[in-house]
Amino acid sequence: MKYLYQARSKEGKVETGTVEASSKESAALLLQKYNVFVTSIKEQSPLVFRTENISFLNKISTKDLAIFSRQLAVMMQSRVPVTQALKSLAIQIKNPNFKEKILKVSQMVEEGSPLSESFATFPEVFSVFYVSLIKTGEASGKISESLYYLSDHLEREHDIKSQITSAMIYPIFVISVLLVIIPIVIFFVMPRLVDLIKETTTKPPFFTMLMINFYGFLSNYGWILLLGFILLVAFIVYYFTTKEGKKRYDEVSLRVPFFGGFLKKTFLVRFAENISTLIGAGLSINNALKITRDTVGSNVYKRILTETEERVSQGERISSVLIKYPDYAPAFVVQMIQVGEETGTLDKNLMEIVNFYNKEIKRSIATFTALLEPMLIIFLGAGVALLAITVIEPLYGALGSV
């Protein structure tokens, strides 16, 4: 069961959080191992509403993991024992979910488990890629270097996600406003305008009649359209969560103009960076391909990497396999990999690919943002023009004839 505790660190700082133990006494003993002085401890009631119980509020972000990895790398490079480093970092972590997991990792390491196995206990936080790099660092005695690799990798991944999120803020805001305004116009404004138009003019213009008829259709059958739309969205979401649906989405999305090209660049960055990082950390090419295959995030590229891993294990080169897929691995990528294989600088050449496509992704996002704003303005302007033609113009005409 879980217990809520309040404690003070050696520096006198007040810390609060949760700890899992079989009894209150066990929880107190467990906290004493973390060099904190417990001031109060009580059982956490499952019925109490707490933000810790809301998963999306305590989601461990890529940024959190990157900061943790870099701080742990610095402490381990400074010869701080692993358990002490983990305990110190756990005290600083504000996310209660993340703090609890790091405390458990520290406890497992203290009991004799390797750091990689302890991290592997929480696959929702520490991916196969992350655990594999830690395991490689343990085997080579260079865990701090592996953690530096991971922090750099996670920071680059976070930067790309942040750029995409920033680009989507404006369109999401505009669409949200429209979703609020459209129901207000349909259910509150339009009924009065329609009655006023019918009273003030004998024969409304053609576009006005279309608008009136469309509103009448929405008034009578709008709920059917809404229900059908909700069911359609629910079916699409459900279908794309299935194995076959995910496979179909991955294939179709890569063929969509602009969006498909953007996705290809993103997957190529992930593919090249993962393999470069893993090879640089000391893994064999076969193991690097196998791990990347499970973390690339696209069934299309997963299939290509599966074939690549099989062919490389038989003695072929990566470039000789990728050259058969020009739609998914451009000539530039194949040539860079081929040169890297011939010169023994594959990891460095792969990072050159990463740097090149990261710049391309930034340019694509900038282009998308630059085009989106005028497109939304044109769309809103067309809506205002339609309203003026169908409603305001006949009203002015009718009032002018009075």
C-alpha positions as CSV (number, residue, x, y, z in Angstrom):
1,M,0.0,0.0,0.0
2,K,1.0,3.6,-0.5
3,Y,1.8,6.1,2.3
4,L,2.0,9.9,2.2
5,Y,5.0,11.3,3.9
6,Q,6.5,14.6,4.9
7,A,10.3,14.8,5.6
8,R,13.3,17.1,5.8
9,S,16.5,16.6,3.9
10,K,19.9,17.1,5.5
11,E,19.8,20.7,4.2
12,G,16.5,21.3,6.0
13,K,14.4,21.4,2.9
14,V,10.8,20.0,3.3
15,E,10.0,17.2,1.0
16,T,6.6,15.5,0.4
17,G,5.7,12.4,-1.6
18,T,4.4,8.9,-1.6
19,V,6.2,5.6,-0.8
20,E,5.0,2.1,-1.3
21,A,5.5,-0.4,1.6
22,S,3.8,-3.2,3.5
23,S,3.3,-1.1,6.7
24,K,3.8,2.3,8.1
25,E,6.9,1.1,10.0
26,S,8.4,-0.4,6.8
27,A,7.7,2.9,5.0
28,A,9.5,4.9,7.7
29,L,12.5,2.5,7.6
30,L,12.6,2.7,3.8
31,L,12.7,6.5,3.9
32,Q,15.5,6.6,6.4
33,K,17.7,4.8,3.9
34,Y,17.3,7.9,1.6
35,N,18.9,10.1,4.3
36,V,15.7,12.1,5.0
37,F,14.2,12.7,8.4
38,V,10.5,11.8,8.4
39,T,8.2,14.2,10.2
40,S,4.8,12.6,9.4
41,I,3.6,9.6,7.5
42,K,0.1,8.3,6.9
43,E,-1.7,5.8,4.6
44,Q,-3.0,7.3,1.4
45,S,-6.7,6.8,0.9
46,P,-7.6,5.6,-2.6
47,L,-10.8,7.7,-2.4
48,V,-9.1,11.0,-1.9
49,F,-8.9,13.1,-5.0
50,R,-5.2,13.9,-5.7
51,T,-3.4,15.1,-8.7
52,E,-1.0,12.2,-8.3
53,N,-3.8,9.8,-9.3
54,I,-4.3,11.6,-12.6
55,S,-1.9,10.0,-15.0
56,F,-1.9,12.8,-17.7
57,L,-1.0,15.4,-15.1
58,N,2.0,13.4,-14.0
59,K,3.2,12.2,-17.4
60,I,6.9,11.9,-17.6
61,S,8.0,14.0,-20.5
62,T,11.0,13.6,-22.8
63,K,12.4,16.8,-21.3
64,D,12.1,15.3,-17.7
65,L,14.0,12.2,-18.8
66,A,16.7,14.2,-20.7
67,I,17.4,16.4,-17.6
68,F,17.5,13.3,-15.3
69,S,19.9,11.5,-17.7
70,R,22.3,14.5,-17.9
71,Q,22.3,15.1,-14.2
72,L,22.9,11.4,-13.5
73,A,25.7,11.4,-16.1
74,V,27.4,14.3,-14.4
75,M,27.1,12.7,-10.9
76,M,28.4,9.3,-12.1
77,Q,31.3,11.0,-13.9
78,S,32.1,12.7,-10.6
79,R,32.4,9.2,-9.0
80,V,29.2,9.6,-7.0
81,P,27.8,6.1,-6.1
82,V,24.8,5.1,-8.2
83,T,22.4,4.7,-5.3
84,Q,23.4,8.0,-3.8
85,A,23.1,9.8,-7.1
86,L,19.6,8.3,-7.7
87,K,18.4,9.3,-4.2
88,S,19.7,12.9,-4.6
89,L,18.0,13.3,-7.9
90,A,14.8,11.8,-6.6
91,I,14.6,14.5,-3.9
92,Q,14.9,17.2,-6.6
93,I,12.3,15.7,-9.0
94,K,8.9,17.5,-8.7
95,N,6.9,15.0,-10.7
96,P,5.6,12.6,-7.9
97,N,5.2,9.8,-10.5
98,F,8.8,10.1,-11.7
99,K,10.1,10.6,-8.2
100,E,8.5,7.3,-7.0
101,K,9.9,5.3,-9.9
102,I,13.5,6.7,-9.4
103,L,13.2,5.8,-5.6
104,K,12.2,2.3,-6.6
105,V,15.1,2.0,-9.1
106,S,17.4,3.2,-6.3
107,Q,16.0,0.6,-3.9
108,M,16.5,-2.2,-6.6
109,V,20.1,-1.1,-7.3
110,E,20.8,-1.1,-3.5
111,E,19.4,-4.6,-3.3
112,G,21.9,-5.8,-6.0
113,S,20.1,-5.4,-9.3
114,P,22.0,-3.9,-12.3
115,L,21.0,-0.4,-13.2
116,S,19.8,-1.5,-16.7
117,E,17.5,-4.2,-15.2
118,S,16.1,-1.7,-12.7
119,F,15.3,0.8,-15.4
120,A,13.8,-2.0,-17.5
121,T,11.2,-2.5,-14.7
122,F,9.5,0.6,-16.0
123,P,9.2,0.2,-19.8
124,E,6.7,3.0,-20.0
125,V,9.4,5.5,-19.0
126,F,12.7,3.8,-20.0
127,S,12.4,2.4,-23.5
128,V,14.3,-0.6,-25.0
129,F,16.7,1.9,-26.6
130,Y,17.4,3.6,-23.2
131,V,17.9,0.3,-21.4
132,S,20.1,-1.1,-24.1
133,L,22.5,1.9,-24.0
134,I,22.7,1.6,-20.2
135,K,23.4,-2.1,-20.5
136,T,26.2,-1.3,-23.0
137,G,27.6,1.2,-20.6
138,E,27.6,-1.3,-17.8
139,A,29.5,-3.8,-20.0
140,S,32.1,-1.3,-21.1
141,G,32.4,0.5,-17.7
142,K,31.2,3.8,-19.4
143,I,27.7,4.4,-18.0
144,S,28.3,8.1,-17.8
145,E,29.1,8.3,-21.5
146,S,26.0,6.3,-22.3
147,L,23.9,8.7,-20.2
148,Y,25.4,11.6,-22.1
149,Y,24.5,10.0,-25.4
150,L,21.0,9.5,-24.1
151,S,20.6,13.0,-22.8
152,D,21.7,14.5,-26.1
153,H,19.4,12.1,-28.0
154,L,16.4,13.0,-25.8
155,E,17.1,16.7,-26.0
156,R,17.1,16.6,-29.8
157,E,13.9,14.6,-29.8
158,H,12.3,17.1,-27.4
159,D,13.3,20.0,-29.6
160,I,11.6,18.5,-32.6
161,K,8.4,17.8,-30.6
162,S,8.4,21.4,-29.2
163,Q,8.7,22.8,-32.7
164,I,5.8,20.7,-34.0
165,T,3.7,21.7,-30.9
166,S,4.5,25.4,-31.4
167,A,3.4,25.2,-35.0
168,M,0.1,23.6,-34.1
169,I,-0.9,26.1,-31.4
170,Y,-2.3,28.7,-33.8
171,P,-4.4,26.4,-36.0
172,I,-5.8,24.6,-32.9
173,F,-6.7,27.9,-31.4
174,V,-8.5,29.1,-34.5
175,I,-10.4,25.8,-35.0
176,S,-11.4,25.8,-31.3
177,V,-12.8,29.3,-31.6
178,L,-14.8,28.2,-34.7
179,L,-16.2,25.2,-32.9
180,V,-17.5,27.5,-30.3
181,I,-18.8,30.2,-32.7
182,I,-20.5,27.9,-35.2
183,P,-23.1,26.4,-32.8
184,I,-23.8,29.9,-31.4
185,V,-24.5,31.2,-34.9
186,I,-26.6,28.1,-35.9
187,F,-28.8,27.9,-32.8
188,F,-29.1,31.5,-31.6
189,V,-28.2,34.0,-34.4
190,M,-29.6,32.2,-37.5
191,P,-33.2,31.7,-36.3
192,R,-33.7,35.4,-35.7
193,L,-32.0,36.4,-39.0
194,V,-34.1,33.9,-41.0
195,D,-37.4,35.2,-39.4
196,L,-36.2,38.8,-40.1
197,I,-35.4,38.0,-43.8
198,K,-38.7,36.4,-44.3
199,E,-40.6,39.4,-42.9
200,T,-38.6,42.1,-44.8
201,T,-38.4,40.6,-48.3
202,T,-40.8,38.9,-50.6
203,K,-38.3,36.9,-52.6
204,P,-35.0,36.3,-51.0
205,P,-31.9,36.0,-53.3
206,F,-30.7,32.6,-54.5
207,F,-27.8,32.3,-52.0
208,T,-30.0,33.5,-49.2
209,M,-32.6,30.7,-50.0
210,L,-29.8,28.2,-50.0
211,M,-28.7,29.3,-46.6
212,I,-32.3,29.2,-45.2
213,N,-32.9,25.7,-46.6
214,F,-29.5,24.6,-45.2
215,Y,-30.4,25.9,-41.8
216,G,-33.8,24.2,-42.0
217,F,-32.1,21.0,-42.8
218,L,-29.7,21.4,-39.8
219,S,-32.6,22.2,-37.5
220,N,-34.4,19.0,-38.4
221,Y,-31.6,16.5,-39.2
222,G,-28.5,18.1,-37.6
223,W,-28.5,15.6,-34.8
224,I,-28.3,12.8,-37.3
225,L,-25.3,14.4,-38.9
226,L,-23.6,15.0,-35.5
227,L,-24.3,11.4,-34.4
228,G,-23.0,10.1,-37.7
229,F,-19.9,12.3,-37.5
230,I,-19.2,11.1,-33.9
231,L,-19.6,7.4,-34.9
232,L,-17.4,7.9,-37.9
233,V,-14.6,9.5,-35.8
234,A,-15.0,6.8,-33.1
235,F,-14.7,4.0,-35.8
236,I,-11.6,5.7,-37.4
237,V,-9.9,6.0,-34.0
238,Y,-10.7,2.4,-33.1
239,Y,-9.6,1.1,-36.5
240,F,-6.3,2.9,-36.4
241,T,-5.6,1.5,-32.9
242,T,-5.8,-2.0,-34.3
243,K,-2.7,-3.8,-35.7
244,E,-4.1,-3.8,-39.3
245,G,-5.3,-0.1,-38.9
246,K,-1.9,1.1,-37.6
247,K,-0.2,-0.7,-40.5
248,R,-2.6,0.9,-43.0
249,Y,-2.2,4.4,-41.5
250,D,1.6,4.1,-41.6
251,E,1.4,3.2,-45.3
252,V,-1.1,5.9,-46.3
253,S,0.3,8.7,-44.2
254,L,3.7,8.5,-45.9
255,R,2.0,9.1,-49.3
256,V,0.1,12.3,-48.3
257,P,1.7,15.4,-50.0
258,F,3.8,17.5,-47.7
259,F,2.7,15.6,-44.5
260,G,4.2,12.4,-45.9
261,G,7.5,14.1,-46.7
262,F,7.6,15.6,-43.2
263,L,7.0,12.1,-41.7
264,K,9.7,10.5,-43.8
265,K,12.3,13.1,-42.6
266,T,11.2,12.5,-39.0
267,F,11.6,8.7,-39.3
268,L,14.9,9.0,-41.1
269,V,16.2,11.2,-38.3
270,R,15.1,8.7,-35.7
271,F,16.6,5.8,-37.7
272,A,19.9,7.5,-38.3
273,E,20.3,9.0,-34.8
274,N,19.3,5.7,-33.0
275,I,21.8,3.6,-35.0
276,S,24.5,6.3,-34.7
277,T,24.1,6.6,-30.9
278,L,24.0,2.8,-30.4
279,I,27.1,2.1,-32.6
280,G,28.9,5.0,-30.9
281,A,28.1,3.5,-27.5
282,G,29.7,0.2,-28.6
283,L,26.8,-2.0,-29.9
284,S,27.2,-4.1,-33.0
285,I,25.5,-3.0,-36.2
286,N,23.1,-6.0,-36.0
287,N,22.0,-5.2,-32.4
288,A,21.7,-1.5,-33.3
289,L,19.4,-2.3,-36.2
290,K,17.3,-4.7,-34.1
291,I,16.8,-2.1,-31.3
292,T,16.1,0.7,-33.8
293,R,13.5,-1.5,-35.6
294,D,11.5,-1.7,-32.4
295,T,11.7,2.0,-31.7
296,V,11.4,3.7,-35.1
297,G,7.6,4.1,-34.7
298,S,6.5,3.2,-38.3
299,N,5.5,-0.2,-39.6
300,V,6.9,0.7,-43.1
301,Y,10.4,1.5,-41.7
302,K,10.2,-1.4,-39.3
303,R,9.7,-3.7,-42.2
304,I,12.7,-2.2,-44.0
305,L,14.9,-2.4,-40.9
306,T,13.8,-6.1,-40.4
307,E,15.0,-6.9,-43.9
308,T,18.2,-4.8,-43.4
309,E,19.0,-6.6,-40.1
310,E,18.5,-10.0,-41.7
311,R,20.6,-9.2,-44.8
312,V,23.4,-7.5,-42.7
313,S,23.6,-10.6,-40.5
314,Q,24.3,-12.6,-43.8
315,G,27.2,-10.3,-44.6
316,E,25.6,-7.6,-46.7
317,R,25.8,-3.8,-46.1
318,I,23.1,-1.5,-45.0
319,S,23.4,0.6,-48.1
320,S,22.9,-2.4,-50.4
321,V,19.5,-3.0,-48.8
322,L,18.3,0.6,-48.5
323,I,19.0,1.3,-52.1
324,K,16.0,-0.8,-53.0
325,Y,13.7,1.6,-51.2
326,P,14.3,5.0,-52.9
327,D,10.8,6.3,-51.8
328,Y,11.7,5.9,-48.1
329,A,15.5,6.2,-48.2
330,P,16.7,8.9,-50.6
331,A,19.9,8.6,-52.6
332,F,21.6,11.1,-50.2
333,V,21.0,8.8,-47.2
334,V,22.2,5.7,-49.1
335,Q,25.4,7.5,-50.3
336,M,26.2,8.8,-46.9
337,I,25.8,5.4,-45.3
338,Q,27.8,3.7,-48.1
339,V,30.7,6.1,-47.6
340,G,30.5,5.6,-43.8
341,E,30.6,1.8,-44.3
342,E,33.6,2.0,-46.6
343,T,35.6,4.5,-44.4
344,G,34.6,3.1,-41.0
345,T,32.9,6.3,-40.0
346,L,29.3,5.1,-40.2
347,D,28.2,6.6,-36.8
348,K,29.6,10.1,-37.8
349,N,28.0,9.9,-41.3
350,L,24.7,9.0,-39.7
351,M,24.9,12.0,-37.5
352,E,25.5,14.2,-40.6
353,I,22.2,12.8,-41.9
354,V,20.6,13.6,-38.6
355,N,21.9,17.2,-38.7
356,F,20.8,17.7,-42.4
357,Y,17.3,16.4,-41.8
358,N,16.9,18.3,-38.6
359,K,17.4,21.5,-40.5
360,E,15.0,20.3,-43.2
361,I,12.4,19.6,-40.5
362,K,12.8,23.1,-39.1
363,R,12.4,24.6,-42.6
364,S,9.3,22.5,-43.2
365,I,7.7,23.6,-39.9
366,A,8.6,27.3,-40.7
367,T,7.1,26.9,-44.2
368,F,3.9,25.2,-42.8
369,T,3.5,28.0,-40.2
370,A,4.0,30.7,-42.8
371,L,1.5,29.2,-45.2
372,L,-1.1,28.3,-42.5
373,E,-1.8,31.8,-41.3
374,P,-2.8,33.3,-44.7
375,M,-4.8,30.1,-45.5
376,L,-6.8,30.5,-42.2
377,I,-7.3,34.2,-42.9
378,I,-8.6,33.4,-46.4
379,F,-10.9,30.7,-44.9
380,L,-12.3,33.1,-42.3
381,G,-12.6,35.8,-44.9
382,A,-14.6,33.5,-47.2
383,G,-16.9,32.7,-44.3
384,V,-17.5,36.4,-43.6
385,A,-18.1,37.1,-47.4
386,L,-20.6,34.2,-47.5
387,L,-22.4,35.7,-44.5
388,A,-22.5,39.1,-46.1
389,I,-23.9,37.7,-49.5
390,T,-26.5,35.5,-47.9
391,V,-27.7,37.6,-44.9
392,I,-26.5,41.1,-44.7
393,E,-27.0,42.1,-48.4
394,P,-30.8,41.1,-48.5
395,L,-31.3,42.8,-45.2
396,Y,-29.8,46.0,-46.5
397,G,-31.9,45.7,-49.7
398,A,-35.1,45.2,-47.7
399,L,-34.4,48.0,-45.3
400,G,-33.6,50.3,-48.2
401,S,-36.9,49.7,-49.9
402,V,-38.9,50.6,-46.8
